[in-house]
């Protein structure tokens, strides 16, 4: 045969250090991917959720479609009403707001105005 019995027996035994050194590059790649890709992405998602949560009337926003408008009303937890031109108001999902250009003045309560 082409393979001698002694050589075949030595290869079948295996060595734990060679197995660890063969798995080490995969672990190293995972650690690098975590710090270069996954961690910054999680931070970006967290920042976007905070931005969306803090939307209020008067904010000038940019939508993911590229429209720039002013928030005229916060409808509910999922939607805001955005004025994109004079008299043109559209309902926009909060998650589709990609950025806030300028923060508006806080909305005045009707109860404090009556006092």
N, C-alpha and C positions, 0 to 999 in steps of 0.2 A: 504494500500500500504506500501511499505518498506520505502519510503522517505516521511518525513513530509513536508507539504506545506511551513512552515517557513524556513526550511533548503534549500529547492529548490529555494526559492526567494532570499536568501542571496547569493547563489552561482551564480545566473544569473546576479546580479548587476555588479560584477567585480570591481576591484580596480586598478587604474592607477599605483600606486607604485608597486604592485605585478607584473604588466606587465613589468615595467621598470627593476625590479630586475631579471625577467626571461630572458630578452633580454641582460642584461649586460654581462653575460658570453660569448655570441656569439660575441659581440663587442670587448671584451677583447681578444678573440681567434684571431679575424681578425687583431687587432693591433700587437699582438705577431707574427703572421704569416708574416705580412708586414716587420717587422724589422729583423726577423730571416731567411726568405726565399726570399721574393720578392725583397727587397732592395739590398742584396748582389748579386743576380742574375742579376739585372739591371746593377750594377757596373761592373760585369764580362763581360757582353755583350758589354758595352761601351768600356772597356779596349781592348777587342778582335777586335772591329771595328777600334780602333785607331792603333793597331798593324798591322792589315791588310792594312790599308790606308798608313802606313809609310814603306811598303816593298820597297826595292830598290835592284839594282844589287849588288851582292857581299855578301848579307846576307846569313848566314847559317840558314836554317829553318827546322822545324820538321812538317811533315804533319799529318793530323788526322789519316792516315793509318799507321803511324809509320816510314815512310821513312825520312831519313836525307839527305839533299842536299843543293846545293848552287844556289841561284837565279842568272841566267845568263842573263835574259832579262825580262823586264816588258812588256808583250804583249799589254794589255789594262787595263781598270778599273776592269775587271773580272778575268783575267788570268795572270799568270807568267810562265816563262820557268825555270825549275829547273833541274840542272845537278846532277843526283843521283850516277853516276859513270863516269869514264873517257870516254868521248864521248857519254854518254847516257843521252839524254835530254828529259824531258817530260813536257807537259803543265799541269799546276795545277790550279785549281780554287783558287782564293785568299782566299775565305771563308774557304777552307779546310786546310789552314795553321794553325796549332794549337799553334806554338810558334817559336820564333826567338832565336837561340842559341848565335850567334855572329853577330854583325852589321858589314857590309862590308864597304869598302871605297866608297865614293860617285863616281858615274860614271863621267868620264871626258867628257866634251863637245867637239865635233869635231871643233866647231867654235873657241873655246879658244886655241886649239892646233895649228890652222892655223895662229893665230896672231903672 
